[in-house]
Amino acid sequence: MSEQTREKKIAAGKKLLHEYQQKKCLDGPEKIKKKKTKKVGHPKTNTAGVQPIRGPTKDHADPDSPLPLDTDRAARVERVTGPNVSEDLERRYQQLVLALDSSQIRNLQLCSEIEQLKQEKKDLQDREKENEEMARVHEALQRELEIHKLALEMMVSKERNLRSALAHMEATQQRAAELEKALSAVTTLQIETEKKNLQLIEDMNNVKLQLQENTRSYDDLKKVNTKLQEKLEVLGTQKSNMQNRIRKFQQALVEREALKNRLHNLGSRVTTLKLERDTFAEDLRVERSTWKEKVQQLSEQMNQLQKEREQGVRQALDLETNLAGLRKQLAELQRPAGPSQAEQQLQAQAYQMQEELKNLEQQLHTQEQENQSLSIQNAEQQERLQRLEMKAEEWSQCANDRHKILEASQCTHVQNRDLKEQLTQLRDAFHRLSLEKEQLTSSLNTEQQVKKHLQEKLDQLKEKLEEWKDMAEIKSQAAQNLKEQQAQSLAQLQELRATCEQHITSNQQLTWEKEALQQHPWRQTQLLEQLKQVQEQTKLEDQMVSQKFQDILKYLEATKQQKEQLQAQLSFLAFTRESEGVHNEEDSEEATLHDLTVPEDIDNPQTMKDFYLKALAVAESKQIKLSKQLENQQARCRCLANLAAQCQTKLDQQALFPKSRNHGVSGSRKQDPQVSKKKPKISFIHDLPDEVDFQSQVDDFQHRYSQLSEHISAIGESIVYCKEQMEVLDKLYKEKDDCVNQLSQEKREKKKELQELLLRLAGEGMECHSKTPADTTTPTDSKTPADSKTPADSTTPADTTTPAAKTTSDLLSPMKIGEEQKGFEEVQLEENVELARVEAGGPCPLEVSTPQHVVLMMPDIQQHHEHSVPFFS
């Protein structure tokens, strides 16, 4: 999009230039010819005048430029510079395109640098969250350093822009000089002086802008330095205070480290439980994928069954053709004398065959309708899945397209602004050139003095830049020193906190903690008993599952035997009655199958569970239906085989029957029966190979249906196993939730108890501070029973009572204000709990029992994952 807009703008500029040239040609063609002749006489050109611009021309406009003169004077200048304006403008447009490309590249570099700085800021913020006070100071220093860096980068970029603007203006001046040489050879010296003066004026303007920017940056640096000095003074006061606290907190390090180790152990156990929960969720996702794959396999098996049904229909049609041939043969054997008993029987059998064929056709139609309904359902499900996938792709594409459109629109806006600015700058340049030619004659004498002043100012600016660079290096070193001081202060804070905790958790705290933590062993024993009960329940459930699996296998073998017995007992008469009943049952089952639809909320576990149960019920009904269809089709095959055998026997009887009936007839009539006797023999012999092929097809048909019955039995086994698997997974999921809830409740109770202990210890510290003089007077006789609850009870030596009381009284306020507000409450509470457990000698059942319980549950899940047979997803 950006390239197209550029090309359009360039084409529009060319059109305007072409119109402008045409107007000039109409106004003064004679003057243009004279100029061309003069230009041929002076072919010298300045090849170094046209150079590509390195950066965007932002500072072309001169703020102190004079106002334009009258229109007549501007028209004269335009007529003078008419024929070469188009070439100059084309070159300038090309240079502007190059400048735009370079500016875009530089903008991308600056954006990448800004992103890197943002990432560094985030990393520093994450590290400095441990201590909020020091973090704020460090963040302020980082921001100030970033401001300095950005200011330096802006200065560098402005210098480059100014250099590119200078180069551009030099090129324009050189071109103006060439035009003036073409007009007259006398004004060559004046043009050179004009060029130098223009350069000096531009340098002056640029130097003024740089001085203004440098003064602003210098003021900002002064403000930053004052702020840093104030912060350093605050840090010095804080450091002195911290050093005083460090001396008091050195004795609490040993107990703090022991408590930290125990806390780390508890945290690792909690992480293991969370990881096990995550693995369980991933296993469920894997099972869903396996369910989907197996559903596809079942759909393929259903397609195979449909193909086999079509083959059965074809075989039934072949049987009908054979029966039609047999009927033709029977029609040929009939006589006009009158129907005999055998013929009447044959006719009755033929009617029966026709009725049976009609029944077969009706059943085939019903089967085809069922197959169509199943295919429609499968197609609908596939279409829904495809729609969902298409919607997801469309959403992703829409999001990408929106991002691209936004980026393109931003780029186009920026480019439009740049091009507008450049066009305005070019117009201003044309006006300035026409005005500066008249002013340069009067300003030649004054500009020589200005050159010297500008050179001196440039030297001063270079020296200032070097000084600023040195200042930036010094400030970076100061920032590093501040970081080192921050690390030292953090270490000192840790030592102070350790000593604080030692004094607070001294002998006075141990007596109260023992009394408060006497109830923990009782709770732990209850938890152990509950976990043992859960383990016993899981073992019993595993045994029940294995027993159920064996019972199901036995039941399946018994059902197979019953099927074989029932198939042997079926007969032709029972077939007709069962076909009508099966037809009615199939109609009733079709209504239930059509009601099953895939739910829209696939992510909801309850809806998917209900859908799985419905699918299992439908699968069982399909299994029953297919088994009934198998029995019906096997009975049909047997009936057709019996009918074929009966037809063969009847044909044999008809071939022998005419001899016995026409025993005493004349010779002419005896010849007719002989002819008729020969015809059936010939037709019978001709049909023998077809009858042999028919029997082989019936055998193949029965073999295929036996394979089908095996597939159905396998599907039934998989359905039963799926039910068992779903039950086991539900139980395991409930047990896991119960264990997690118990652990969370125990943690909350412990936190509450330990908070109460801390409050009591704070009150005791105040009492110790009030009773220090009495303890110092009688250090040896300060031992009392545990029920008195005084601070002197827990101290073993007499000399350590006074410093402990002093330190606790001094450090109660920072412990409540500084540490409890910054997220150290949980750490202290859990560490105190473990210390009390070690002193009381009570076991930690959660450390042993919960991982064992989780390990006992995991093998069951793995076994079920190995043997999972999903049906629907």
N, C-alpha and C positions, 0 to 999 in steps of 0.2 A: 504493500500500500504506500509506503513512504517513497519508493522509487517512482511510482506512477505520479504522485502529487508533484514531485520535483520536476519530472519531465513536462507535466502540464504547465507548471509555472514558467519553466524555461521557454516553452513554446509561446506562451502569452507574452513574455518579454521580447522575444524575437519579432512577434507580430507588431508590437508597439514601435520597436525600432525601425521596422520596415516602413510603417506608415510615416514615422517622423522623417525618414530619409526621403520618401516620395515628396512630402511637403517642401522640404528644403530644395529638392531638385527642381520643383515647379517655381520656387521663389527666385533662385539665383543660379541657373546652370552655368552661366559664363564664369562666375567666380570659382565654381568647383573645378572647371577646366584649367583655369589659371593656377589653382593650387596644385593640381596634379602635375602640371608641367614643372612647377617649381620643385615639387617633391622628387621628380625623376632626376633633376639636376643634383640633388643631395641624397644619394642612396644610403648614406651612413645611418645605421640604426644601433640602438643600444640593446644588445642581446641579453645583457644581465639585468635588464629592467623588469622583465616578466619572470616572476618566481612564484611557486606555489606557496600559499599561506599556511602556516603551521597550526594556527588556532583560530577561533572565532573572533571576528573584528567587532569588539564591543565598544571600544573607546575612540571611534573615529570622530564623533561629534565634538567640536570645540565649544566649550561653554562660553568663551569670551569672543566668539566670532562676530564680526559686524553684520548689520542688517543688509538684505539684498538691495541693489540699486534699481534704477528704472528699467522698464521692460525693453526699451530700445537698446540699451547697452547690453542686456543679456542676450537679445536676439542677434546682435553683432557677433558676440562671442560664440554662440551656437553655430552661426553661419561659417565662422572660421574653422571650427572643429567638426564640421558636418560629415565628411566622407569616411573618417576613421572612427566615428563613435560606435558604429555597429560592431566592428572588430574588437574594440576595447571592451565593449559590454559583454560580448561572447566570452572573451578571455576572463573577464571578471566573474561571469556566471560559473565557468569551469572551476575557477579558484574557490568560489563560494561552496560549490559541491564538495571539493576536497576538504575545505575547512569544516564543513558539516560532518563529514565522515570522521575526521580526526577528533572533532569535539565529542561525537558519540562514543568513540573508543575511550577517550579520557573520562567521560562520564561513567562508563562501565567500570573502569579501573577505580575511580573514586567510590562507586557503590560497593565494589568488592572490599576496598579498604574499610569502608564504614561498617560493613557486615562483620569483618574480622574484629574490628574494635568492639562491636556489640557483643560478639561471642566472648571476647576477653573480659568485658564488663560482667557478663553473666557468671563466668567461672569465678571471678573474684568475689562476687556477691554470694555465691554458694559456699565458698571457703570461709567467708567472714561472718556467717550466721551464728557461730558458736558464742561470740561475745558481741552484743549489739552496740555497746558504746564504742569499742575499738573499730567495729565494722563501719560505723558511720563516718568516723574520722578517715578511715582508709578509702571509703567510697568517694568522699569529698576530694581527697588527694588525686584519686584516679581521674575524676571528672575534670579537675583543673589541668592535669597533664594532657588529657585528651583535647581540651580546649586549646592548649598551647600547640599541640601537634596540628590540629585543624587550622590554627592561625598561620603556622609556618607553611602548611600545604597551600593555603589560600594565597599567601605571599608568593610562593613559587609559581603557582598557576597564573597569578596576575602579571608577574614578570614575563612569563612566556607570552601571554596575550599582548602585553605592551610591545614586546619585541616583534611579534607578528604584525601588529598594527603599524609599527615603524617601517617594517619592510614593505607593507602594502602602500603606505604613503610615499615611500621612496620611489616605488615603481610608478605611481601616478605622476609624481614630479618629473621623473625622467621622461615619461611620455609627453608631458606638457612642454618640456625643454626641446624635445625632437620637433614638435610642431612649430615652435617658435624659430628654430633653426631653419626650417623650410621656408618660413615667411621672409626672414632677413638674416644675413650673416653678421650684421652689425650687433644684434642683440644677444650674441652668444655669451659674452662675459656677464651680462645682466642675468641671464637664465641660471648660470652657475651660482651666482650669489643668491638668487632667489631660492634655489634648492637648499643651500646651506642654511638660509634663514628659516625656511619651513621646517627643516629638521630640528633646528634649535627651538622653534616655538613648540613643536610637538614634545621635545624632550622636557621643556619647561612645564608643560601641562602634566606630563606623566610624573615628573618629579614632585609637582605639587600634590598630585593624588597619592603618591607613595608616602610623602611626608605626613599627610593627613592620616592615612592608615597606620603608619608607624607610631604616630602620637597616640592614636586610640589604643593600639596594642600595648604601648608602654604604660598608659594609665591602667589598663586592665591588669598588667603584670604587677604594678605597684599595689593594687587592691588585693590581688591574690597573695602577695608577699606579706601584707599586713595580717590577712586572715591566717596564713600559715604560722606567723609568729605568735598570734594569740593562741592558736591550737597547740603549739609547742609548749607555751607556758602552762596551759591546762594539763597537758600530758605530764609535764614535770611535777606539778602538784599531785596528780594521780599516782605517779611513780613513787613519790615519797610516801604517800599513804599506803600504797601496796607493799613497799618494803617493810613498813611497820607491821603490816598484817602477816607478811611472810614469816617473820620471826615467831609469830604466835601459832601458825598453822603447820609447822614442820613435824609435829609429833603424831599427826593423824594419817600419815601416808601408808603405813603398814596395813592397818585395818581396811583402808580404802581399796588397796590393791586386791586383798583377799575377796572383798565383796564384789569388786568388778569382775574377777574371774568367775565367781559363781553366777553373777548376772549374765555373763557371756554364755555360760553353759545353758541357762534357761532360754536365752534368745535363740541359740542354735537349735534347741529342741522345738521351739515354736516354728522356726523356719522349715524344719523337716516335716512338721505336720502340714504346713501350707503347701510344700512341694508335693506331698502325697495327695492332697486335695486336687492340685492342678493336674497331676498324672491321671487321677480318676476321671476328671472332666475330659482330658484328651482321649482316654480309652473309650468313653462314651461316643465321642465324635467319630473315632475309627469304626466303632460298631455301626453307626448310622451309615457310613460309606459302604460297609460290607452288606448291610441290609439292601441298599440300593442296587448293588451289583447282583445280588441273588434274585431280586425282583426282575431284573432284566433277563436272567437265566430262565426264570419261570415263564416270562412272556415268550421267550424263544421256544420253550417246551410246548406252550399252548399253540403256537404256530405249527409246530410239528404235528401235534394232535389234529389240528384242522386239516393239514395235508393228508394225514392218514384217513380221516373221515371222507375226504373227497375221493380217495382211492376206493374206499368201501362202496361209495355211491356208484362209482364207475363199474365195480364188480357186480353190483346189483343190476345195473343196466345190461351188462353182458348176460347175466342170468335170465333177464326178461327176454332178450333176443333168442336165447336157447329155447325158452318156453314157447315163444312164438313159432319157432321151427317145429317143435314137437306138436303144437296145435295144428299146424298145417298138415303134418303127417297124419294126425288123427282124422282130419277132415277128408283127406283122400281115401282113408279106409272105410268111411261110412257108405251105406248102400241105400237105395230107394225103397227096398222091401219093407223096411220098418226098423226102428231102433231096437237093438238087443239089450240085454241087461248090462253087458260089459260097456256098450256105448253110452248108456245112460250114466253108468258110474264115471266114465271118462268125462262126460259133460259136467257132471256135478263137481268133479275134481277141478275141471277147468274153471268153473265159476269160483270155486274156493281160491284157486290160484290168483284169479283176477282180483278178488277181494283183498287177498294178502298183499298183492302188489300195490293196490291203492293205499293200504295201511302203511306199507313201506315208504311210498312216496310222501304221504303226510308226515311221517316221522323224519324223513330226510329234510322236508321243508322246515320243520321245527328246529332241527339241528342247524340248518343254514341260518335261520333267524337268530338263534343263540350265538352262533359264531360272529354274525354281523354286529350284534349288540356288544359282544366283547371287543371286537375290533374298534367299534366306535368309542367305547370307553377308553381303550388304550390310546387312540388318536387324540381324544380330548385331553387326557393327562399329559401326553407329549406336547400338545399345543400350549397347555398352561405353563409347562416348564420352559418351553421356548420363549413364550411371552415374558416370563419373569426374567430370563436371561437377556432378552432384547431390551427390556426396560432398564436393567442394570447398566448395560452397555450405553444406552441412550443417555442415562443420567451422567455417566462418566464422560461421555463425549461432550454433552452440553456444558459440563463444568470446565473441561479443557477449552472448549470454544469461547466460553465467557472470559476465561483468563487471557486467551490470545487476543480477543477483541479489545479488552481493556488495555492490554499492553500496546496494541497497535494504535488505539485512539490516543493514548498518552504520547506515544512517539510522534504521531501526526500533529498533535497540538504544539508540542515543543518545536517541531520543525517549522510549522506555520509561523510561530512567533519569531524564530530566528530569521526566517526569510523576510518577514515584514520589517524586522529591524534592519536587516542588511539593505533592503530596498530604500528605506528612509535614509540610511547612511550614505548610499550611493547618490541619491538626489542632493543631500546636503553637500556632498563632496563636489558635485558639479557646480553648485552655486558658489561654494567657497573658492574653487579654482578661478572662476570668473572675477570674483571680488579681490582675491589676493594678488592677482596680476597688477592691479592698479595701486595696491597698497605697498607692494614690495619695493618700488622705486623710492618711496619716502622713508622706509625702515632699514635701508642697508647700513647706514652709519651707526645706528643705535644697536644693531645686533652683534657687532664685533665685541662690544663690552659685555653683552649678555652671555656670550660664549664662555668667557673666562669664569664668570660667576657660576654658570652651570657645571663646568668641569670641577670646580671646587666642591659644589654641592654633591656631585656624583661621588667624588672621593669620600666625602663625609658619610654618605649613605652606605658605601661599601664597608667602611669601618664600623658603622652601626650594625650592619648585618652580621659581621664577624662577632661583634660583642653579643648580639642576641643569640647566636649559635652557642657561644660559650656559656651564656646564662642558661640555655636549655639543657646543655650537658650537666651543668652544676645542679639544676633542679631534678634531673633524672637520677643523679647520684644521691641527692637528698631523699628522693622517694624510695630508693633502694634501702637507704639507711633507716628510713621510717618503717619499712617492711621488716627489717631485721629487729628493730626495737619492738615491733608488734609481736614477732615470734617469741622474743625474750619475755615480753610481758605476759603472753599466753602461758608460757611455762611457769612463770612466777604465780600466775593465777591458779593454775592447777595445784601447785605446791601449797598455796594458801588454803585452797578448798580442802585439800587432804588433811592439813593440820587442824583445820576447823572441825572436820568430821571426827578426828581422833579425840579432841577435847570433849565434843558433845556426846560421842558414843563411848564414854569412859565407863568406869565401874558402876556409876549411878544408873546408867541406861540398861546395863545387863540385868540388874535385879528386876526392873519393870518388864523387860522383854521376856524373861523366863516365866513370870506369872501370866503374861498375855498369851504366850505361845504354848501353854500346856494343852490347849484344846486342839492343836494341829495334828498330833499323832492319832487322835480319835477319828478325825475326819479322813486322814490318810488311810487308816485301816478300813473305813467304810468304802472308800474308793477302790481299794484293792479287792474287797469282796465283790463289789459290783463288776469290776473288770473280769474277775474269775468267772462269775455267772455268765457274762457275755461270751467268754471263750467257750464255756461248756455248751451254750446254746448254739454257737456256730458249728461246733463239732457234731452235735446231734443233727443239725440241719444238713450237714454234708452227708452223714450216714443215711438220712431219709431220702436225699436226692439220689444216691446210688441205688438204694432199694427200689425207689420208684422207677428208675431207669430199667432195672432188671425186670420188674413187673410189666412194664410196657413192652419190652421185647417178647416176653412170654405171651402177652395178650395179642401181639401182632402175629406170632406164629399160630396161635389158636384161630385167629380170624382167617388166616390163609387156608388152614385146613377146612374150616367151615365153608369157605368159598368154593373150594374144590368139591366138597360133598354136595353143596347146593347145585352146582353146575351139572353134576352127574344125575341128580334127581329131576331136573327140569324136563318137561315134555312139550309136545306140540300144542296140546289143549291148554296147558297153563300159560303158554306164551301169549296167546291172544288176550287173555284176561289181564295179564300183568302189563301188557303194552298200553292198555287203556288207562290203568292206574298210574303208570309212570308218566304218561302224557300229561295227566292232570297235575301231578306233583311238579313236573318241570315248569308248567305254566305258573304255579304258585311260587317257585324258587326264582324264576326270572324277575319277578317284581321286586324281590329283596335284593338281587344283585344290582339292579339299576339304581337303587337308592344310595349305594356306596359312592362317596365322592371324596376327593382329596381336600383336607382342610386348608384354608388360606393362611392361618397362623401356624406356620411350620415350626417356628422357634419356641412356641408355647409347649412345655412338656406335658401338661395335662391333656390338651387336645390331641397331641400325637399319641399319647398312651391310649386314649379312647379309640383313636383311629386304628391303632395296632390291634386292639381287641376285636373291633368290628371286622378288620381284615382277616383275622384268624377264624372268626365265625364263618365268614364267607368262604374261606378256603376249605373249612371242614364241610360245608354244604356242597361245595364243588366236588370234593372228594367223594362224598356219598353219591352225588349225581353221576359222576363218571363211572363209579363202580356199578351202579344200576344200568347205565348205558352199555357197559361191557357185557354184563350178563344178558341183556336183551339182544345185543348183536351176536353173541355166541349162540344163543337159542335160535336166532334167525338163520344163522349159518347151518346149524344142525337141521332145521326144518327144510331148508333148501336142499341139503344133501339127501334127506329122506324122500323128498319129492322127486329128485332126479332118479333115485333108485327105483321108486314106484313106477315112474314113467318107463324106465328100462324094462321092468318086469311086464308091464302092460303091453309094451311093444312086442315082446317075445310071445306073450299069450295070443295077441292078435295075429301074429305071423303063423301060429299053429292052429288057430280056431277054424278057418275056412275048410280044412280037410274033413273034419268031423261033421260039419253042417251039410255040405253038398256031396254026400256020399253016393246017392242014387240018382243023379242028374245026368242029362245027356252029354255027349262028347263036346258039343259046342259050348255048353255052359261050363264044362270042366276046364276048358282051356282058359276061360276068363279068370277063374280063381287062380290058376297057375301064374297068369301074368301079374295079377294082383299080389300073388305070393312072392313073386320075384322083386317087385318094387319095394316093399318094406324092407326086404333083406338088403337091397342095395343101399337104401337110405340109412339103414341101421349101421351098416359097415362104414358108410361115409361119415357118420357122426361119432364114431368111436374115439378118434383122437381128440375131438372137442371135449368129450366127457372126461377123458383122462386129464386134460389141461384144467378142466373145471375143478376136479378134486385137488390138484396141486395148488390151485389158487385158494381154495378153501383152507387148505393146511397153512399156507402162508398168512392168510388172514387171521387164523387162530393164533399163530406164532406172534404176530404183531400185537394182537390184543393181550397176549400174556406179557409181552414187554411193557405195554401200556399199564397193565395192572401193577407191575413191579415199580414203575415210575410213581404211580399214585401212592403206593405203600411207602415209598421213600419220602414223598412229600408229607404224608401224614406223620411220619417219624420226626421230620424236621419241624413241623408245626408244634408237636408235643414238646420237643426240646426247647423251642423258642418260648413257650409258655413258662417252662421251668426256669429258663434263664432270666426272663423278666421278673419273676418272683424273687429270685436270688438277688438280683441287682437292686430291687426295691428295698429288700431287707438290709443289704449292706449300706445302701445310701442312708437309710434311717439310723442305723447304728453309728455311722460316721457323724451325722448331724448331732446325735445325742452326745457323743464324746466331745465334739467341739463346743457345744453349749455348756457342758459341765466344766470344761477347762476355762472358758470365759467367765463363768460365774465364780469359780474359785479365785481367779485373778482379781476380779472386782472386790470380793470380800477381803482378800489380803491387802489390797491397796487401802481400803477403808480402815482396816485395823491398824495398819502402819501409820497412816495419817494421824489417827488418834494418839498413837505412841509418840509421834514427833511433837504434837501439841503438849502432851504431858511432860516430855523432856524439856521443852522450852520453859514450862512453869517451874520445873525443878531447878533449871539453871538460874532463874531469878531468885529462888530460895537460897541456892548455894551462894550467890553473890551477897545476899543479906546476912548469911550466917558464917561468913569467912572469919571474922574476928574471934568468934567462939571456938572455931576449929583450931585456930593457931594457938590459943592458950592451952588447950588440952589435946595434943596430937595423939597420945598413946591410949587415952581412955575414950576414944571416939567410936568404938565399935559397939553397935546395937543390933537387936534382931532385925530380920527382914521385913517385919510388919510395920516398923517405924517409918520407913520410906523417906529417910533423910539422905542427903548427898554424901555424908561421911561413912555410910555403911559399906559402900562398895570399894573404898580405897584400901589397899593392902599396906603400903608404907605410910608412915606418919608425915614424911617430909613432902609428899606429892600432893597434899590436899590444897594448899593455898594457891599454887600457880594454876591448878586446874580450875578452881572456882573463879579466879580472876579472868582467865581466858574465856571461859564459857559466858560470863557476864558481858564481856566485851564483844563477843561474836554472835550473840543471838539475833541482833538486828540485821546484820548483813546476810545471815543465813535465810531469814524470812523474806527479805526484800530482793536480794540479788539472785540467789540460786533457785528458790522455789518458783520465781516468775519466769525463769529462762529454760524451763523444761527438764530440771534435774530432779523433780520430785519422784518420778517413777523409778529412776535409777537408785536413789537412796532407799526407797521403800523396799524394793526387791532385794537389795543387798542386805538390809537389816533383817529381812525374813530369813535369808540363807544363813546369816551369822547366828541367829537365834536357834536355827535347826541344828547347826553343828554343835553349839554349846549344850543344847538339851539332849543330844544324842539320838534324836528321832530320825527315822529313815525318810527318804524322799521318794515316795512310791510313784509320783508322776514321771520321774526320770527314767524309771524302768518299765512301768506297767503300760504306759500309753504307747511307746514304740513297739513293744511286744504285741500288743493288741492290733496295731496297724499292720505289722508283719504277718500276723495270723490271718488277717482279712485279705491281704493281697494275693496269696496263692489261689484262693477261690475265684477271685476275679480273673486271674490269668487263665485258669482252666476253662472258665466260661468263655473267655475271648477266643481260645483256641477252637472250641467246638460250637461257636455261634452260627446259627443258620437263620438269617433274617428273612422276612417275607415282604414287608412293605417299608418304605422310607417316608 
